[in-house]
């Protein structure tokens, strides 16, 4: 699934935004993006960020 999610400050819900248009021409490959997500999840887990908050990303 392709998309970028932004947290709405008032609730635990998400807004979907197009990722291709946001990052077009920046040289971000799927491999690079997957590595970023892996690092982010490792950090979130290290600092015990809740599942609800993690699912917003």
N, C-alpha and C positions, 0 to 999 in steps of 0.2 A: 504494500500500500504506500502510495506516495503522498507526502504531505508534511507540513510543518505545523506544530501546534503551539498556541500561545495561551498562557493561563489568563483567565478572566479573574480579575482581582476580587470580585464579589462572591465567587463560588468555586466549586470543584469541577468545573466544566471546561471544555476546550473549544477553540475556534480553529477550523482547518483553513490553511492557506496554501496556495500552490507553491511547491518547492522548485519545480523546473524553472518557472519564471523568476523566482527569487534569486536563484544561483546560476542562471544561464551564463555561460562564458567565463566562469571563474575557475575552471579546471578541477572541480570537485568530482571525483569518480565515486562509484558505489563502494569500492574498496576503502577509499579514504573516509567516506562518510560512515561506513560500518565500523572502522577503527575508532573514530570519534565517539560514536554511540557506545562502543565497548568501554572506552576510557571513562565516559560520563557515568555509565551504570556502575562501574567499579567504585568511583568516587562517591556516588549517591549511597551505595550500600555501605561503604566505609563509614560514612557519617550518619548512618541509620535514618535516611530520608524515607518517609512512609511510601507505601505502594500507591496510594491515591495521588500523591504529589509526583511520583515517578511516572505514573501513567499519563500525566499531563504533558510530558515532554515528547 
